[in-house]
Amino acid sequence: MMDVSKEKRHPLISTLQQAKRLVKIVVGFTILLIGLAMVILPGPATVAIPVGLAILATEFVWARKLLKRFKDGASNLKNSILNNKR
């Protein structure tokens, strides 16, 4: 089995991976900021914020944790609404 370390990779592959990571970070923060602006402006903030966090969660642990808290809060809210209807 051949082990390809980072030193043996072609420089172009490393650069493309860094560019892809940078694009994900920029897009994620852009969507997250738009979602945060939609909290006070009209728009679907409850959709945009988790989408931005999901994109950022592919690169950052803090975004993964925040997305989990968002999902848990949404789940708790859903359960409390369903339990109050009965």
N, CA, C and O atoms as a GROMACS GRO file, in nm:
protein
  344
    1MET      N    1   0.084  -0.118   0.000
    1MET     CA    2   0.000   0.000   0.000
    1MET      C    3   0.088   0.124   0.000
    1MET      O    4   0.183   0.135   0.079
    2MET      N    5   0.057   0.216  -0.088
    2MET     CA    6   0.142   0.334  -0.102
    2MET      C    7   0.088   0.449  -0.018
    2MET      O    8  -0.030   0.484  -0.027
    3ASP      N    9   0.174   0.508   0.064
    3ASP     CA   10   0.135   0.620   0.149
    3ASP      C   11   0.181   0.750   0.083
    3ASP      O   12   0.300   0.773   0.064
    4VAL      N   13   0.084   0.833   0.048
    4VAL     CA   14   0.117   0.960  -0.016
    4VAL      C   15   0.111   1.067   0.093
    4VAL      O   16   0.003   1.104   0.139
    5SER      N   17   0.227   1.116   0.133
    5SER     CA   18   0.230   1.220   0.235
    5SER      C   19   0.212   1.356   0.169
    5SER      O   20   0.218   1.368   0.046
    6LYS      N   21   0.191   1.456   0.252
    6LYS     CA   22   0.168   1.590   0.198
    6LYS      C   23   0.290   1.644   0.126
    6LYS      O   24   0.278   1.726   0.035
    7GLU      N   25   0.409   1.597   0.166
    7GLU     CA   26   0.531   1.646   0.101
    7GLU      C   27   0.541   1.597  -0.043
    7GLU      O   28   0.602   1.664  -0.127
    8LYS      N   29   0.483   1.481  -0.073
    8LYS     CA   30   0.495   1.423  -0.207
    8LYS      C   31   0.384   1.466  -0.302
    8LYS      O   32   0.389   1.434  -0.420
    9ARG      N   33   0.285   1.538  -0.252
    9ARG     CA   34   0.177   1.584  -0.339
    9ARG      C   35   0.228   1.691  -0.434
    9ARG      O   36   0.324   1.763  -0.407
   10HIS      N   37   0.161   1.697  -0.545
   10HIS     CA   38   0.192   1.801  -0.641
   10HIS      C   39   0.149   1.935  -0.582
   10HIS      O   40   0.042   1.943  -0.521
   11PRO      N   41   0.227   2.040  -0.599
   11PRO     CA   42   0.191   2.171  -0.540
   11PRO      C   43   0.057   2.224  -0.588
   11PRO      O   44  -0.011   2.295  -0.513
   12LEU      N   45   0.017   2.191  -0.709
   12LEU     CA   46  -0.110   2.239  -0.762
   12LEU      C   47  -0.227   2.178  -0.686
   12LEU      O   48  -0.327   2.246  -0.662
   13ILE      N   49  -0.215   2.051  -0.647
   13ILE     CA   50  -0.322   1.985  -0.572
   13ILE      C   51  -0.339   2.053  -0.436
   13ILE      O   52  -0.452   2.077  -0.393
   14SER      N   53  -0.229   2.082  -0.371
   14SER     CA   54  -0.234   2.149  -0.242
   14SER      C   55  -0.296   2.288  -0.255
   14SER      O   56  -0.377   2.329  -0.171
   15THR      N   57  -0.260   2.359  -0.359
   15THR     CA   58  -0.314   2.493  -0.382
   15THR      C   59  -0.464   2.488  -0.411
   15THR      O   60  -0.540   2.572  -0.362
   16LEU      N   61  -0.507   2.389  -0.489
   16LEU     CA   62  -0.649   2.375  -0.519
   16LEU      C   63  -0.729   2.341  -0.394
   16LEU      O   64  -0.841   2.389  -0.376
   17GLN      N   65  -0.672   2.257  -0.308
   17GLN     CA   66  -0.740   2.223  -0.182
   17GLN      C   67  -0.752   2.346  -0.092
   17GLN      O   68  -0.855   2.367  -0.028
   18GLN      N   69  -0.648   2.427  -0.088
   18GLN     CA   70  -0.653   2.549  -0.008
   18GLN      C   71  -0.754   2.647  -0.066
   18GLN      O   72  -0.825   2.714   0.008
   19ALA      N   73  -0.760   2.656  -0.198
   19ALA     CA   74  -0.857   2.746  -0.262
   19ALA      C   75  -1.000   2.698  -0.235
   19ALA      O   76  -1.088   2.780  -0.209
   20LYS      N   77  -1.022   2.568  -0.242
   20LYS     CA   78  -1.154   2.512  -0.214
   20LYS      C   79  -1.194   2.540  -0.069
   20LYS      O   80  -1.309   2.576  -0.043
   21ARG      N   81  -1.101   2.525   0.022
   21ARG     CA   82  -1.127   2.553   0.164
   21ARG      C   83  -1.161   2.702   0.183
   21ARG      O   84  -1.254   2.736   0.256
   22LEU      N   85  -1.086   2.788   0.118
   22LEU     CA   86  -1.111   2.932   0.128
   22LEU      C   87  -1.249   2.969   0.074
   22LEU      O   88  -1.319   3.052   0.133
   23VAL      N   89  -1.288   2.908  -0.036
   23VAL     CA   90  -1.420   2.935  -0.094
   23VAL      C   91  -1.529   2.890   0.003
   23VAL      O   92  -1.628   2.962   0.022
   24LYS      N   93  -1.514   2.771   0.064
   24LYS     CA   94  -1.612   2.723   0.160
   24LYS      C   95  -1.625   2.819   0.278
   24LYS      O   96  -1.735   2.847   0.325
   25ILE      N   97  -1.512   2.867   0.327
   25ILE     CA   98  -1.512   2.958   0.442
   25ILE      C   99  -1.581   3.090   0.406
   25ILE      O  100  -1.663   3.140   0.483
   26VAL      N  101  -1.547   3.146   0.292
   26VAL     CA  102  -1.606   3.274   0.250
   26VAL      C  103  -1.756   3.259   0.227
   26VAL      O  104  -1.834   3.343   0.272
   27VAL      N  105  -1.798   3.153   0.158
   27VAL     CA  106  -1.941   3.131   0.131
   27VAL      C  107  -2.016   3.106   0.263
   27VAL      O  108  -2.124   3.160   0.284
   28GLY      N  109  -1.957   3.026   0.350
   28GLY     CA  110  -2.021   2.996   0.478
   28GLY      C  111  -2.042   3.120   0.562
   28GLY      O  112  -2.151   3.142   0.615
   29PHE      N  113  -1.937   3.203   0.576
   29PHE     CA  114  -1.950   3.326   0.654
   29PHE      C  115  -2.046   3.423   0.589
   29PHE      O  116  -2.120   3.493   0.658
   30THR      N  117  -2.048   3.430   0.457
   30THR     CA  118  -2.140   3.520   0.387
   30THR      C  119  -2.284   3.481   0.414
   30THR      O  120  -2.367   3.566   0.446
   31ILE      N  121  -2.316   3.353   0.401
   31ILE     CA  122  -2.452   3.307   0.425
   31ILE      C  123  -2.490   3.325   0.572
   31ILE      O  124  -2.602   3.363   0.603
   32LEU      N  125  -2.395   3.298   0.662
   32LEU     CA  126  -2.421   3.316   0.804
   32LEU      C  127  -2.450   3.462   0.837
   32LEU      O  128  -2.543   3.491   0.912
   33LEU      N  129  -2.371   3.553   0.782
   33LEU     CA  130  -2.393   3.696   0.807
   33LEU      C  131  -2.524   3.745   0.747
   33LEU      O  132  -2.594   3.827   0.808
   34ILE      N  133  -2.559   3.695   0.630
   34ILE     CA  134  -2.688   3.730   0.570
   34ILE      C  135  -2.801   3.679   0.659
   34ILE      O  136  -2.900   3.748   0.680
   35GLY      N  137  -2.786   3.558   0.711
   35GLY     CA  138  -2.886   3.502   0.802
   35GLY      C  139  -2.900   3.583   0.928
   35GLY      O  140  -3.011   3.607   0.976
   36LEU      N  141  -2.786   3.627   0.984
   36LEU     CA  142  -2.791   3.709   1.104
   36LEU      C  143  -2.858   3.843   1.076
   36LEU      O  144  -2.930   3.896   1.161
   37ALA      N  145  -2.834   3.899   0.958
   37ALA     CA  146  -2.900   4.024   0.920
   37ALA      C  147  -3.050   4.002   0.905
   37ALA      O  148  -3.129   4.093   0.933
   38MET      N  149  -3.090   3.884   0.862
   38MET     CA  150  -3.232   3.854   0.844
   38MET      C  151  -3.306   3.838   0.976
   38MET      O  152  -3.429   3.830   0.977
   39VAL      N  153  -3.234   3.834   1.086
   39VAL     CA  154  -3.301   3.830   1.216
   39VAL      C  155  -3.380   3.960   1.236
   39VAL      O  156  -3.490   3.958   1.292
   40ILE      N  157  -3.323   4.072   1.192
   40ILE     CA  158  -3.394   4.200   1.206
   40ILE      C  159  -3.455   4.247   1.074
   40ILE      O  160  -3.548   4.328   1.073
   41LEU      N  161  -3.405   4.197   0.963
   41LEU     CA  162  -3.460   4.229   0.832
   41LEU      C  163  -3.553   4.117   0.788
   41LEU      O  164  -3.545   4.006   0.841
   42PRO      N  165  -3.642   4.145   0.694
   42PRO     CA  166  -3.731   4.037   0.648
   42PRO      C  167  -3.652   3.930   0.572
   42PRO      O  168  -3.567   3.960   0.488
   43GLY      N  169  -3.683   3.806   0.602
   43GLY     CA  170  -3.619   3.694   0.533
   43GLY      C  171  -3.612   3.572   0.621
   43GLY      O  172  -3.635   3.580   0.742
   44PRO      N  173  -3.581   3.459   0.561
   44PRO     CA  174  -3.581   3.332   0.635
   44PRO      C  175  -3.450   3.308   0.712
   44PRO      O  176  -3.367   3.227   0.671
   45ALA      N  177  -3.433   3.379   0.822
   45ALA     CA  178  -3.311   3.366   0.902
   45ALA      C  179  -3.296   3.225   0.958
   45ALA      O  180  -3.185   3.175   0.971
   46THR      N  181  -3.409   3.160   0.990
   46THR     CA  182  -3.402   3.026   1.047
   46THR      C  183  -3.358   2.922   0.946
   46THR      O  184  -3.327   2.808   0.982
   47VAL      N  185  -3.354   2.959   0.820
   47VAL     CA  186  -3.301   2.870   0.717
   47VAL      C  187  -3.156   2.907   0.685
   47VAL      O  188  -3.070   2.819   0.674
   48ALA      N  189  -3.129   3.034   0.670
   48ALA     CA  190  -2.996   3.080   0.628
   48ALA      C  191  -2.889   3.054   0.734
   48ALA      O  192  -2.777   3.015   0.700
   49ILE      N  193  -2.921   3.076   0.861
   49ILE     CA  194  -2.820   3.057   0.965
   49ILE      C  195  -2.772   2.912   0.973
   49ILE      O  196  -2.651   2.889   0.974
   50PRO      N  197  -2.862   2.813   0.978
   50PRO     CA  198  -2.812   2.675   0.980
   50PRO      C  199  -2.738   2.634   0.852
   50PRO      O  200  -2.644   2.554   0.858
   51VAL      N  201  -2.778   2.688   0.738
   51VAL     CA  202  -2.706   2.656   0.614
   51VAL      C  203  -2.564   2.710   0.620
   51VAL      O  204  -2.469   2.641   0.584
   52GLY      N  205  -2.549   2.834   0.665
   52GLY     CA  206  -2.416   2.892   0.680
   52GLY      C  207  -2.332   2.814   0.780
   52GLY      O  208  -2.214   2.788   0.756
   53LEU      N  209  -2.393   2.775   0.892
   53LEU     CA  210  -2.321   2.696   0.992
   53LEU      C  211  -2.284   2.559   0.938
   53LEU      O  212  -2.176   2.508   0.968
   54ALA      N  213  -2.371   2.499   0.859
   54ALA     CA  214  -2.342   2.367   0.802
   54ALA      C  215  -2.222   2.374   0.708
   54ALA      O  216  -2.138   2.283   0.707
   55ILE      N  217  -2.213   2.478   0.630
   55ILE     CA  218  -2.098   2.495   0.541
   55ILE      C  219  -1.972   2.516   0.622
   55ILE      O  220  -1.868   2.456   0.594
   56LEU      N  221  -1.979   2.602   0.724
   56LEU     CA  222  -1.862   2.628   0.808
   56LEU      C  223  -1.825   2.506   0.893
   56LEU      O  224  -1.709   2.489   0.928
   57ALA      N  225  -1.922   2.422   0.925
   57ALA     CA  226  -1.896   2.303   1.007
   57ALA      C  227  -1.806   2.202   0.936
   57ALA      O  228  -1.746   2.116   1.000
   58THR      N  229  -1.796   2.213   0.805
   58THR     CA  230  -1.704   2.124   0.734
   58THR      C  231  -1.559   2.162   0.759
   58THR      O  232  -1.469   2.082   0.732
   59GLU      N  233  -1.536   2.283   0.810
   59GLU     CA  234  -1.399   2.331   0.832
   59GLU      C  235  -1.368   2.363   0.978
   59GLU      O  236  -1.252   2.356   1.019
   60PHE      N  237  -1.469   2.397   1.058
   60PHE     CA  238  -1.445   2.446   1.194
   60PHE      C  239  -1.523   2.366   1.297
   60PHE      O  240  -1.641   2.337   1.277
   61VAL      N  241  -1.459   2.332   1.407
   61VAL     CA  242  -1.524   2.260   1.516
   61VAL      C  243  -1.627   2.349   1.585
   61VAL      O  244  -1.735   2.302   1.621
   62TRP      N  245  -1.595   2.478   1.605
   62TRP     CA  246  -1.688   2.568   1.673
   62TRP      C  247  -1.820   2.577   1.597
   62TRP      O  248  -1.926   2.586   1.659
   63ALA      N  249  -1.815   2.574   1.465
   63ALA     CA  250  -1.938   2.581   1.385
   63ALA      C  251  -2.017   2.451   1.399
   63ALA      O  252  -2.140   2.453   1.402
   64ARG      N  253  -1.947   2.338   1.408
   64ARG     CA  254  -2.012   2.209   1.429
   64ARG      C  255  -2.088   2.208   1.561
   64ARG      O  256  -2.202   2.161   1.569
   65LYS      N  257  -2.023   2.260   1.666
   65LYS     CA  258  -2.087   2.264   1.798
   65LYS      C  259  -2.207   2.358   1.799
   65LYS      O  260  -2.311   2.327   1.856
   66LEU      N  261  -2.192   2.473   1.736
   66LEU     CA  262  -2.302   2.570   1.730
   66LEU      C  263  -2.419   2.516   1.648
   66LEU      O  264  -2.535   2.538   1.684
   67LEU      N  265  -2.390   2.446   1.540
   67LEU     CA  266  -2.495   2.385   1.459
   67LEU      C  267  -2.569   2.278   1.539
   67LEU      O  268  -2.691   2.266   1.530
   68LYS      N  269  -2.495   2.200   1.618
   68LYS     CA  270  -2.559   2.099   1.702
   68LYS      C  271  -2.650   2.165   1.804
   68LYS      O  272  -2.761   2.116   1.828
   69ARG      N  273  -2.607   2.275   1.865
   69ARG     CA  274  -2.692   2.347   1.961
   69ARG      C  275  -2.817   2.400   1.893
   69ARG      O  276  -2.926   2.395   1.950
   70PHE      N  277  -2.802   2.450   1.770
   70PHE     CA  278  -2.916   2.502   1.694
   70PHE      C  279  -3.015   2.389   1.666
   70PHE      O  280  -3.136   2.407   1.682
   71LYS      N  281  -2.964   2.273   1.623
   71LYS     CA  282  -3.050   2.159   1.594
   71LYS      C  283  -3.121   2.109   1.720
   71LYS      O  284  -3.240   2.079   1.718
   72ASP      N  285  -3.045   2.102   1.831
   72ASP     CA  286  -3.105   2.057   1.957
   72ASP      C  287  -3.214   2.154   2.002
   72ASP      O  288  -3.320   2.110   2.048
   73GLY      N  289  -3.189   2.283   1.990
   73GLY     CA  290  -3.290   2.383   2.028
   73GLY      C  291  -3.414   2.373   1.942
   73GLY      O  292  -3.526   2.384   1.992
   74ALA      N  293  -3.395   2.353   1.814
   74ALA     CA  294  -3.510   2.340   1.723
   74ALA      C  295  -3.590   2.214   1.755
   74ALA      O  296  -3.713   2.214   1.751
   75SER      N  297  -3.519   2.107   1.788
   75SER     CA  298  -3.586   1.982   1.824
   75SER      C  299  -3.665   1.998   1.954
   75SER      O  300  -3.778   1.950   1.964
   76ASN      N  301  -3.605   2.065   2.052
   76ASN     CA  302  -3.675   2.089   2.179
   76ASN      C  303  -3.799   2.176   2.158
   76ASN      O  304  -3.903   2.151   2.218
   77LEU      N  305  -3.786   2.278   2.073
   77LEU     CA  306  -3.899   2.364   2.043
   77LEU      C  307  -4.012   2.286   1.976
   77LEU      O  308  -4.129   2.302   2.010
   78LYS      N  309  -3.975   2.202   1.881
   78LYS     CA  310  -4.075   2.119   1.812
   78LYS      C  311  -4.146   2.026   1.910
   78LYS      O  312  -4.268   2.013   1.907
   79ASN      N  313  -4.068   1.962   1.998
   79ASN     CA  314  -4.128   1.870   2.095
   79ASN      C  315  -4.220   1.943   2.192
   79ASN      O  316  -4.326   1.891   2.227
   80SER      N  317  -4.181   2.062   2.236
   80SER     CA  318  -4.266   2.136   2.330
   80SER      C  319  -4.395   2.182   2.262
   80SER      O  320  -4.500   2.184   2.325
   81ILE      N  321  -4.388   2.218   2.136
   81ILE     CA  322  -4.509   2.260   2.063
   81ILE      C  323  -4.603   2.141   2.045
   81ILE      O  324  -4.724   2.153   2.064
   82LEU      N  325  -4.546   2.026   2.008
   82LEU     CA  326  -4.630   1.908   1.988
   82LEU      C  327  -4.690   1.858   2.118
   82LEU      O  328  -4.803   1.810   2.119
   83ASN      N  329  -4.616   1.870   2.228
   83ASN     CA  330  -4.668   1.824   2.357
   83ASN      C  331  -4.775   1.917   2.412
   83ASN      O  332  -4.864   1.872   2.484
   84ASN      N  333  -4.769   2.047   2.379
   84ASN     CA  334  -4.869   2.141   2.427
   84ASN      C  335  -5.000   2.132   2.351
   84ASN      O  336  -5.103   2.176   2.402
   85LYS      N  337  -4.999   2.075   2.231
   85LYS     CA  338  -5.121   2.063   2.152
   85LYS      C  339  -5.210   1.952   2.204
   85LYS      O  340  -5.330   1.951   2.176
   86ARG      N  341  -5.156   1.860   2.280
   86ARG     CA  342  -5.234   1.745   2.329
   86ARG      C  343  -5.312   1.775   2.449
   86ARG      O  344  -5.382   1.688   2.500
   0.00000   0.00000   0.00000
